[in-house]
Amino acid sequence: MDNIITFEDFTKVDLRVGTIIEVNDFPEARQPAYQLTIDFGALGVKKSSAQITTLYTMEQLINRQIVAVVNFPKKQIAKFMSECLVLGAVDGKDVILLNPEQQVKNGSTVV
């Protein structure tokens, strides 16, 4: 494996649990995507673009907890500013969201 990182590298990644509180279509995106607004508790509310339209409707995403990287720099995607990276497992063209097995406090650290 060529891309081995150290444990110190991994500790720099801030993984947190948040709850999706708003979902909008994102027709300007190159690949089908949603614009998500996510509540991370004490960390505040962040926005993200996510290519998860094949398995999830907007209604299914509201109040769903997800795991995201919250310490990446902001990224401009079309006219939208993404502030975090929502994590999912890729299965072909589908992305399956990663989430805690039980409800946890928004902003909880993932280790």
C-alpha positions as CSV (number, residue, x, y, z in Angstrom):
1,M,0.0,0.0,0.0
2,D,1.6,3.3,-1.1
3,N,-0.5,5.8,0.8
4,I,0.3,4.8,4.3
5,I,-0.2,7.6,6.9
6,T,1.0,7.9,10.4
7,F,-1.2,7.9,13.5
8,E,-0.2,11.5,13.9
9,D,-1.6,12.2,10.4
10,F,-4.9,10.6,11.3
11,T,-5.2,12.6,14.5
12,K,-5.3,15.8,12.4
13,V,-8.6,14.7,10.8
14,D,-11.5,16.0,12.8
15,L,-14.4,13.5,12.4
16,R,-17.7,14.6,13.9
17,V,-21.3,13.5,14.0
18,G,-24.0,15.9,12.9
19,T,-27.7,15.9,12.0
20,I,-28.9,17.0,8.6
21,I,-31.5,19.8,9.2
22,E,-32.0,21.0,5.6
23,V,-31.7,19.5,2.1
24,N,-31.9,21.3,-1.2
25,D,-31.5,20.2,-4.8
26,F,-28.2,21.3,-6.4
27,P,-28.9,21.5,-10.1
28,E,-25.6,23.5,-10.8
29,A,-23.4,20.5,-9.6
30,R,-21.6,18.6,-12.4
31,Q,-22.8,15.3,-10.8
32,P,-26.3,14.9,-9.2
33,A,-26.0,16.2,-5.7
34,Y,-27.8,17.7,-2.7
35,Q,-26.9,20.8,-0.7
36,L,-27.0,19.8,3.0
37,T,-27.2,21.9,6.1
38,I,-25.8,20.0,9.1
39,D,-26.0,20.8,12.8
40,F,-22.8,19.9,14.6
41,G,-23.9,21.1,18.1
42,A,-21.3,23.4,19.7
43,L,-19.3,23.5,16.5
44,G,-22.3,25.2,14.8
45,V,-24.1,24.6,11.5
46,K,-22.1,23.7,8.3
47,K,-23.0,23.2,4.7
48,S,-21.9,20.4,2.4
49,S,-22.5,19.2,-1.1
50,A,-23.1,15.4,-1.3
51,Q,-23.5,13.1,-4.3
52,I,-26.0,10.9,-2.6
53,T,-29.1,11.2,-4.8
54,T,-29.2,7.6,-6.0
55,L,-30.1,6.1,-2.7
56,Y,-31.6,8.9,-0.7
57,T,-34.5,11.3,-1.2
58,M,-34.4,14.7,0.4
59,E,-37.1,13.6,2.9
60,Q,-35.1,10.6,4.0
61,L,-32.1,12.8,4.8
62,I,-33.9,15.2,7.2
63,N,-32.9,14.5,10.8
64,R,-30.5,11.8,9.8
65,Q,-27.2,11.7,11.6
66,I,-24.0,11.5,9.5
67,V,-20.3,11.5,10.0
68,A,-18.2,14.3,8.4
69,V,-14.7,15.8,8.3
70,V,-15.2,19.3,9.7
71,N,-11.6,20.7,9.5
72,F,-11.0,20.8,5.7
73,P,-10.8,24.2,4.2
74,K,-14.0,25.5,2.5
75,K,-14.4,24.4,-1.1
76,Q,-16.4,26.3,-3.8
77,I,-18.6,23.9,-5.8
78,A,-20.4,25.9,-8.5
79,K,-22.1,28.8,-6.6
80,F,-22.1,26.8,-3.3
81,M,-19.5,26.9,-0.5
82,S,-19.0,23.4,1.0
83,E,-17.7,23.6,4.6
84,C,-17.3,19.9,5.5
85,L,-17.0,16.5,3.9
86,V,-19.8,14.0,4.5
87,L,-18.5,10.5,4.6
88,G,-19.9,7.5,2.9
89,A,-18.9,4.1,1.5
90,V,-18.8,3.9,-2.3
91,D,-20.6,1.0,-4.0
92,G,-20.4,1.4,-7.7
93,K,-22.1,4.7,-8.4
94,D,-24.0,4.7,-5.0
95,V,-22.7,6.3,-1.8
96,I,-24.0,4.8,1.5
97,L,-23.8,7.4,4.3
98,L,-21.8,6.5,7.4
99,N,-23.7,7.1,10.6
100,P,-23.6,6.1,14.3
101,E,-25.6,3.0,15.2
102,Q,-27.4,4.9,17.9
103,Q,-28.4,8.6,18.2
104,V,-25.5,10.6,19.7
105,K,-25.0,14.2,20.6
106,N,-24.3,16.5,17.6
107,G,-20.7,17.4,17.5
108,S,-19.6,14.1,19.0
109,T,-16.0,13.1,18.0
110,V,-15.5,10.0,15.9
111,V,-12.4,8.0,16.9
